[in-house]
Amino acid sequence: DIVCPFTYVGLEMLRTERDRRAPGRRLRVRAWPLEWINGSPLDPGHVAREIEGLRAVARHCFAGFDATAFPTTSIAALAVVDAAYEVDDDLGERVAFDLREAVFERGLDIGEPAILAGLATQLGIAVPDAADAERRVRADHELGESLGVVGSPHFVTESGSWFCPILHITQTDGRFTVRVDEARRDELLATVFA
C-alpha cells in the first residue's frame, strides 16, 4: 500500500540495490489496500509510531511526514499507479515511488482528490474515475491473494514469495523497534538479482 511506511522503506532499499546491480530492470509495484484488509483506514497516530521505529534503519526517510495530512484512503492513488504501468514500466515505477514520497517526504494527503489530481497531472497520468479505480485495485488485490500475499510489504519473485523480508519489527507497549533482517534481505536480493 502507498501509505504503508514499512513498504516505503522496503521498496526504497530494494530500489537502491536494484540501481546498483541491475539499473535497467524495473520493479512492478501492485496494490494491496490496507484499508480493505483492515476494514478501516490506517490510523495516522499509529503510522507515526511505526515511523519513529523505522527511523532507526531509514534515517534518510520521512523528513516531511505529517500525521495531520495523512490520507484516509489510498484507493485512487493505487489506481493511478496501475494506470501509469499501462503506459510503461518506467512511468509506473516512477509514479509508485513519487506518490509514496508525496506522503512520507512532502506531507501531502494523496487521498484528497485535488491533491492527487495535481500530482497525477505533473506525472502525466489521469486519475481513473471511482468505478475504474475500484476495478483496478480489486484486480491487483485478487492477484495478490492468488499469489499468497498476506500483508504490506510482500515481495513476489519468480522463485519465491516474501512477507516483509527486509525488516524485523517488534512492538512493545505501542512502541516499534525496527532493524534490518540482514539474512532475509540478502536472501531476497540473491533471488531477485540472481
LUMLOGU-525654 format. One record per residue: residue in one letter; x, y, z of N, C-alpha, C in turn. Coordinates in steps of 0.1 Angstrom, whole numbers, plus 5000, padded with zeros to 4 digits. Example, Ala and Ser with C-alpha at 12.3 -4.5 7.8 and 13.67 -1.06 7.14 Angstrom:
2
(pt a; (5132; 4943; 5078); (5123; 4955; 5078); (5132; 4967; 5078));
(pt s; (5128; 4978; 5071); (5137; 4989; 5071); (5129; 5000; 5079));
This chain:
194
(pt d; (5008; 4988; 5000); (5000; 5000; 5000); (5009; 5012; 5000));
(pt i; (5005; 5023; 4993); (5012; 5035; 4992); (5014; 5041; 5006));
(pt v; (5004; 5040; 5015); (5005; 5046; 5028); (5011; 5037; 5039));
(pt c; (5017; 5026; 5035); (5024; 5017; 5045); (5039; 5022; 5046));
(pt p; (5043; 5026; 5057); (5057; 5031; 5059); (5067; 5020; 5058));
(pt f; (5063; 5007; 5061); (5072; 4996; 5060); (5075; 4993; 5045));
(pt t; (5064; 4994; 5037); (5065; 4991; 5023); (5074; 5002; 5017));
(pt y; (5072; 5014; 5021); (5080; 5025; 5016); (5095; 5023; 5018));
(pt v; (5099; 5019; 5030); (5113; 5016; 5033); (5118; 5004; 5026));
(pt g; (5110; 4993; 5026); (5114; 4981; 5019); (5116; 4984; 5004));
(pt l; (5107; 4991; 4998); (5109; 4994; 4983); (5121; 5003; 4981));
(pt e; (5123; 5013; 4990); (5135; 5022; 4989); (5148; 5014; 4989));
(pt m; (5148; 5004; 4999); (5160; 4996; 5000); (5162; 4987; 4987));
(pt l; (5151; 4982; 4982); (5152; 4973; 4970); (5156; 4981; 4958));
(pt r; (5150; 4993; 4957); (5153; 5002; 4945); (5168; 5006; 4946));
(pt t; (5173; 5009; 4957); (5187; 5013; 4959); (5196; 5001; 4954));
(pt e; (5193; 4989; 4958); (5201; 4977; 4954); (5199; 4975; 4939));
(pt r; (5187; 4976; 4934); (5185; 4974; 4920); (5193; 4984; 4912));
(pt d; (5193; 4997; 4916); (5201; 5007; 4909); (5215; 5003; 4908));
(pt r; (5220; 4997; 4919); (5234; 4993; 4919); (5237; 4980; 4911));
(pt r; (5228; 4971; 4911); (5231; 4958; 4905); (5225; 4956; 4891));
(pt a; (5213; 4962; 4888); (5206; 4960; 4876); (5198; 4972; 4872));
(pt p; (5205; 4983; 4869); (5197; 4996; 4867); (5187; 4996; 4856));
(pt g; (5188; 4986; 4847); (5178; 4986; 4836); (5165; 4979; 4839));
(pt r; (5165; 4972; 4850); (5153; 4965; 4854); (5143; 4974; 4861));
(pt r; (5130; 4971; 4861); (5120; 4979; 4868); (5113; 4970; 4878));
(pt l; (5108; 4976; 4888); (5100; 4969; 4898); (5085; 4971; 4894));
(pt r; (5077; 4961; 4896); (5063; 4962; 4894); (5056; 4962; 4907));
(pt v; (5051; 4974; 4911); (5045; 4976; 4924); (5030; 4976; 4922));
(pt r; (5024; 4966; 4929); (5010; 4964; 4928); (5002; 4968; 4941));
(pt a; (4989; 4970; 4940); (4981; 4974; 4951); (4978; 4963; 4961));
(pt w; (4979; 4967; 4973); (4975; 4958; 4984); (4968; 4968; 4994));
(pt p; (4955; 4971; 4993); (4949; 4982; 5000); (4946; 4978; 5015));
(pt l; (4954; 4983; 5023); (4953; 4980; 5038); (4940; 4985; 5043));
(pt e; (4934; 4995; 5038); (4920; 4999; 5043); (4910; 4989; 5040));
(pt w; (4912; 4981; 5030); (4902; 4969; 5027); (4906; 4958; 5036));
(pt i; (4919; 4955; 5037); (4924; 4943; 5045); (4920; 4945; 5060));
(pt n; (4922; 4957; 5065); (4919; 4960; 5079); (4905; 4964; 5082));
(pt g; (4897; 4967; 5072); (4884; 4972; 5073); (4882; 4986; 5077));
(pt s; (4893; 4994; 5077); (4893; 5008; 5080); (4906; 5014; 5076));
(pt p; (4906; 5027; 5074); (4918; 5034; 5070); (4929; 5033; 5081));
(pt l; (4942; 5034; 5078); (4952; 5034; 5087); (4951; 5046; 5096));
(pt d; (4954; 5044; 5109); (4954; 5054; 5119); (4967; 5062; 5118));
(pt p; (4966; 5075; 5116); (4978; 5084; 5114); (4988; 5083; 5127));
(pt g; (4982; 5083; 5139); (4990; 5082; 5151); (4998; 5069; 5151));
(pt h; (4991; 5058; 5147); (4998; 5045; 5147); (5009; 5045; 5137));
(pt v; (5006; 5051; 5125); (5017; 5052; 5115); (5028; 5061; 5120));
(pt a; (5026; 5071; 5127); (5036; 5080; 5132); (5045; 5072; 5142));
(pt r; (5039; 5063; 5150); (5047; 5055; 5159); (5056; 5044; 5151));
(pt e; (5050; 5039; 5140); (5058; 5030; 5132); (5070; 5037; 5126));
(pt i; (5067; 5050; 5121); (5078; 5058; 5115); (5089; 5060; 5125));
(pt e; (5085; 5063; 5138); (5096; 5065; 5148); (5105; 5053; 5149));
(pt g; (5099; 5041; 5149); (5108; 5029; 5149); (5116; 5027; 5136));
(pt l; (5110; 5031; 5125); (5117; 5030; 5112); (5128; 5039; 5110));
(pt r; (5128; 5050; 5117); (5139; 5060; 5116); (5153; 5054; 5120));
(pt a; (5152; 5043; 5128); (5165; 5037; 5132); (5172; 5030; 5120));
(pt v; (5164; 5026; 5110); (5170; 5019; 5098); (5169; 5027; 5085));
(pt a; (5161; 5038; 5086); (5159; 5046; 5074); (5160; 5061; 5078));
(pt r; (5172; 5065; 5082); (5173; 5079; 5086); (5171; 5089; 5075));
(pt h; (5172; 5085; 5063); (5170; 5095; 5052); (5156; 5096; 5048));
(pt c; (5147; 5088; 5054); (5133; 5088; 5050); (5124; 5096; 5061));
(pt f; (5112; 5100; 5056); (5102; 5106; 5065); (5105; 5120; 5069));
(pt a; (5113; 5127; 5062); (5116; 5141; 5065); (5104; 5150; 5066));
(pt g; (5095; 5148; 5058); (5083; 5157; 5057); (5070; 5151; 5062));
(pt f; (5071; 5139; 5068); (5058; 5132; 5072); (5050; 5141; 5081));
(pt d; (5037; 5142; 5078); (5028; 5150; 5086); (5015; 5142; 5089));
(pt a; (5014; 5137; 5102); (5003; 5129; 5106); (4990; 5136; 5104));
(pt t; (4990; 5149; 5104); (4977; 5156; 5103); (4972; 5156; 5088));
(pt a; (4981; 5153; 5079); (4978; 5153; 5065); (4978; 5139; 5059));
(pt f; (4977; 5129; 5068); (4978; 5115; 5063); (4965; 5111; 5056));
(pt p; (4966; 5105; 5045); (4954; 5101; 5037); (4945; 5091; 5044));
(pt t; (4932; 5093; 5043); (4922; 5084; 5048); (4919; 5073; 5038));
(pt t; (4924; 5074; 5026); (4923; 5064; 5016); (4934; 5065; 5006));
(pt s; (4938; 5053; 5000); (4948; 5053; 4990); (4943; 5046; 4977));
(pt i; (4930; 5043; 4976); (4924; 5036; 4965); (4927; 5043; 4952));
(pt a; (4923; 5056; 4951); (4925; 5063; 4939); (4940; 5064; 4935));
(pt a; (4949; 5066; 4945); (4963; 5067; 4942); (4968; 5054; 4937));
(pt l; (4964; 5043; 4943); (4968; 5029; 4939); (4964; 5027; 4924));
(pt a; (4952; 5032; 4920); (4947; 5031; 4907); (4955; 5040; 4897));
(pt v; (4960; 5051; 4902); (4969; 5060; 4894); (4982; 5052; 4890));
(pt v; (4987; 5045; 4900); (4999; 5037; 4898); (4996; 5027; 4887));
(pt d; (4985; 5020; 4888); (4982; 5009; 4878); (4981; 5016; 4864));
(pt a; (4974; 5027; 4863); (4973; 5034; 4851); (4986; 5038; 4845));
(pt a; (4995; 5042; 4853); (5009; 5045; 4849); (5016; 5033; 4843));
(pt y; (5015; 5022; 4850); (5021; 5010; 4844); (5015; 5006; 4831));
(pt e; (5002; 5009; 4828); (4997; 5006; 4815); (5004; 5014; 4804));
(pt v; (5009; 5026; 4808); (5017; 5034; 4798); (5030; 5027; 4795));
(pt d; (5038; 5025; 4806); (5050; 5017; 4805); (5056; 5015; 4819));
(pt d; (5065; 5005; 4820); (5071; 5002; 4833); (5079; 5013; 4840));
(pt d; (5086; 5021; 4832); (5093; 5032; 4837); (5084; 5042; 4844));
(pt l; (5073; 5046; 4837); (5064; 5055; 4843); (5057; 5049; 4855));
(pt g; (5053; 5037; 4854); (5046; 5030; 4865); (5055; 5030; 4878));
(pt e; (5068; 5026; 4877); (5076; 5026; 4888); (5078; 5040; 4894));
(pt r; (5080; 5050; 4885); (5082; 5064; 4889); (5070; 5069; 4897));
(pt v; (5058; 5066; 4892); (5046; 5071; 4899); (5045; 5064; 4912));
(pt a; (5048; 5051; 4913); (5047; 5043; 4925); (5056; 5049; 4936));
(pt f; (5067; 5053; 4932); (5077; 5059; 4942); (5073; 5074; 4945));
(pt d; (5069; 5081; 4935); (5066; 5096; 4937); (5054; 5098; 4946));
(pt l; (5044; 5089; 4945); (5033; 5091; 4954); (5036; 5087; 4968));
(pt r; (5045; 5077; 4970); (5049; 5074; 4984); (5058; 5086; 4989));
(pt e; (5066; 5092; 4981); (5074; 5103; 4986); (5065; 5115; 4989));
(pt a; (5054; 5117; 4981); (5045; 5127; 4984); (5039; 5126; 4998));
(pt v; (5036; 5114; 5002); (5030; 5112; 5016); (5041; 5113; 5026));
(pt f; (5052; 5106; 5024); (5062; 5105; 5035); (5073; 5115; 5035));
(pt e; (5076; 5122; 5024); (5086; 5132; 5024); (5081; 5146; 5023));
(pt r; (5069; 5148; 5017); (5063; 5161; 5015); (5051; 5164; 5023));
(pt g; (5046; 5153; 5030); (5034; 5155; 5039); (5021; 5158; 5031));
(pt l; (5019; 5153; 5020); (5008; 5155; 5012); (4997; 5145; 5014));
(pt d; (4984; 5149; 5014); (4973; 5140; 5015); (4969; 5135; 5001));
(pt i; (4974; 5124; 4997); (4971; 5119; 4983); (4957; 5113; 4982));
(pt g; (4950; 5112; 4994); (4936; 5108; 4994); (4927; 5119; 4990));
(pt e; (4932; 5131; 4991); (4924; 5143; 4987); (4924; 5144; 4972));
(pt p; (4912; 5144; 4966); (4911; 5143; 4951); (4919; 5155; 4944));
(pt a; (4918; 5167; 4949); (4925; 5178; 4942); (4941; 5176; 4943));
(pt i; (4945; 5172; 4954); (4960; 5170; 4955); (4964; 5158; 4946));
(pt l; (4957; 5147; 4946); (4961; 5136; 4938); (4960; 5140; 4923));
(pt a; (4950; 5147; 4919); (4949; 5151; 4905); (4960; 5160; 4901));
(pt g; (4964; 5169; 4910); (4976; 5177; 4907); (4989; 5169; 4905));
(pt l; (4991; 5160; 4914); (5003; 5151; 4913); (5002; 5143; 4901));
(pt a; (4991; 5137; 4898); (4989; 5128; 4886); (4992; 5136; 4873));
(pt t; (4987; 5148; 4873); (4989; 5157; 4861); (5004; 5160; 4859));
(pt q; (5011; 5163; 4870); (5025; 5165; 4869); (5033; 5153; 4864));
(pt l; (5027; 5141; 4867); (5034; 5128; 4863); (5029; 5123; 4849));
(pt g; (5019; 5131; 4844); (5014; 5127; 4830); (5003; 5116; 4830));
(pt i; (4996; 5115; 4841); (4986; 5104; 4843); (4972; 5111; 4847));
(pt a; (4962; 5105; 4842); (4948; 5110; 4846); (4944; 5101; 4858));
(pt v; (4937; 5106; 4867); (4931; 5099; 4878); (4919; 5091; 4873));
(pt p; (4919; 5078; 4874); (4907; 5070; 4870); (4895; 5074; 4878));
(pt d; (4883; 5073; 4872); (4871; 5075; 4879); (4869; 5065; 4890));
(pt a; (4860; 5067; 4899); (4858; 5058; 4911); (4856; 5044; 4907));
(pt a; (4848; 5041; 4897); (4845; 5027; 4893); (4857; 5021; 4887));
(pt d; (4865; 5028; 4879); (4877; 5022; 4873); (4887; 5020; 4884));
(pt a; (4888; 5030; 4893); (4898; 5028; 4904); (4895; 5015; 4912));
(pt e; (4882; 5013; 4915); (4878; 5002; 4923); (4882; 4989; 4915));
(pt r; (4879; 4989; 4902); (4882; 4977; 4893); (4897; 4974; 4893));
(pt r; (4905; 4985; 4891); (4919; 4983; 4890); (4925; 4977; 4904));
(pt v; (4921; 4984; 4914); (4927; 4979; 4927); (4922; 4966; 4931));
(pt r; (4909; 4963; 4928); (4903; 4949; 4931); (4911; 4939; 4923));
(pt a; (4914; 4942; 4911); (4922; 4932; 4903); (4936; 4929; 4909));
(pt d; (4943; 4939; 4913); (4956; 4937; 4919); (4954; 4930; 4932));
(pt h; (4944; 4933; 4940); (4942; 4927; 4953); (4939; 4912; 4951));
(pt e; (4931; 4909; 4941); (4928; 4894; 4938); (4940; 4887; 4933));
(pt l; (4948; 4894; 4925); (4961; 4887; 4920); (4969; 4885; 4932));
(pt g; (4971; 4894; 4941); (4979; 4893; 4953); (4974; 4881; 4962));
(pt e; (4961; 4880; 4963); (4955; 4868; 4971); (4959; 4855; 4964));
(pt s; (4958; 4855; 4951); (4961; 4842; 4944); (4976; 4839; 4945));
(pt l; (4985; 4849; 4947); (4999; 4846; 4949); (5003; 4844; 4963));
(pt g; (4993; 4844; 4972); (4996; 4842; 4986); (5001; 4854; 4994));
(pt v; (4998; 4866; 4989); (5002; 4878; 4996); (4994; 4879; 5009));
(pt v; (5001; 4882; 5020); (4995; 4883; 5033); (4996; 4896; 5040));
(pt g; (5003; 4906; 5034); (5005; 4919; 5040); (5013; 4928; 5032));
(pt s; (5016; 4939; 5038); (5023; 4950; 5031); (5035; 4954; 5040));
(pt p; (5047; 4952; 5034); (5051; 4948; 5021); (5052; 4933; 5019));
(pt h; (5049; 4928; 5007); (5050; 4914; 5004); (5056; 4914; 4990));
(pt f; (5068; 4908; 4989); (5075; 4908; 4976); (5073; 4894; 4970));
(pt v; (5070; 4894; 4957); (5068; 4881; 4949); (5079; 4881; 4938));
(pt t; (5086; 4871; 4937); (5096; 4869; 4927); (5092; 4856; 4919));
(pt e; (5100; 4854; 4908); (5097; 4841; 4900); (5099; 4829; 4909));
(pt s; (5108; 4830; 4919); (5111; 4818; 4926); (5107; 4818; 4941));
(pt g; (5099; 4828; 4945); (5095; 4828; 4959); (5086; 4840; 4963));
(pt s; (5081; 4839; 4975); (5072; 4849; 4980); (5077; 4853; 4994));
(pt w; (5078; 4866; 4997); (5085; 4871; 5009); (5076; 4882; 5015));
(pt f; (5071; 4879; 5027); (5064; 4889; 5035); (5074; 4897; 5044));
(pt c; (5075; 4909; 5042); (5083; 4919; 5049); (5097; 4913; 5052));
(pt p; (5104; 4909; 5041); (5117; 4902; 5043); (5129; 4911; 5047));
(pt i; (5128; 4924; 5046); (5139; 4933; 5048); (5139; 4938; 5062));
(pt l; (5128; 4939; 5069); (5127; 4945; 5082); (5122; 4935; 5093));
(pt h; (5128; 4935; 5104); (5123; 4928; 5116); (5117; 4938; 5125));
(pt i; (5104; 4936; 5128); (5096; 4946; 5135); (5091; 4940; 5148));
(pt t; (5093; 4947; 5159); (5086; 4943; 5171); (5079; 4955; 5177));
(pt q; (5069; 4952; 5185); (5062; 4962; 5192); (5060; 4959; 5206));
(pt t; (5064; 4968; 5215); (5062; 4967; 5229); (5056; 4980; 5235));
(pt d; (5044; 4978; 5241); (5037; 4989; 5247); (5035; 5001; 5237));
(pt g; (5031; 4997; 5225); (5029; 5008; 5215); (5041; 5014; 5208));
(pt r; (5052; 5009; 5212); (5065; 5014; 5206); (5071; 5004; 5197));
(pt f; (5075; 5008; 5185); (5080; 4999; 5175); (5095; 5000; 5175));
(pt t; (5101; 4988; 5174); (5116; 4987; 5172); (5118; 4980; 5159));
(pt v; (5126; 4985; 5151); (5128; 4980; 5137); (5143; 4979; 5135));
(pt r; (5147; 4967; 5129); (5160; 4965; 5125); (5160; 4958; 5111));
(pt v; (5171; 4960; 5104); (5172; 4953; 5091); (5175; 4938; 5094));
(pt d; (5167; 4929; 5088); (5169; 4915; 5089); (5179; 4912; 5077));
(pt e; (5192; 4912; 5081); (5202; 4911; 5070); (5202; 4898; 5063));
(pt a; (5200; 4887; 5070); (5200; 4874; 5064); (5188; 4873; 5054));
(pt r; (5176; 4877; 5058); (5165; 4876; 5049); (5166; 4886; 5038));
(pt r; (5171; 4898; 5040); (5173; 4907; 5030); (5183; 4902; 5019));
(pt d; (5194; 4896; 5024); (5204; 4891; 5014); (5198; 4879; 5006));
(pt e; (5190; 4871; 5013); (5183; 4860; 5006); (5174; 4865; 4995));
(pt l; (5166; 4875; 4999); (5157; 4881; 4989); (5165; 4887; 4977));
(pt l; (5175; 4895; 4980); (5183; 4901; 4970); (5190; 4891; 4961));
(pt a; (5195; 4880; 4967); (5201; 4870; 4959); (5191; 4864; 4949));
(pt t; (5178; 4862; 4953); (5168; 4857; 4945); (5164; 4867; 4934));
(pt v; (5163; 4879; 4937); (5158; 4889; 4928); (5169; 4892; 4917));
(pt f; (5182; 4892; 4922); (5192; 4896; 4912); (5201; 4884; 4908));
(pt a; (5196; 4872; 4909); (5204; 4860; 4905); (5207; 4861; 4890));
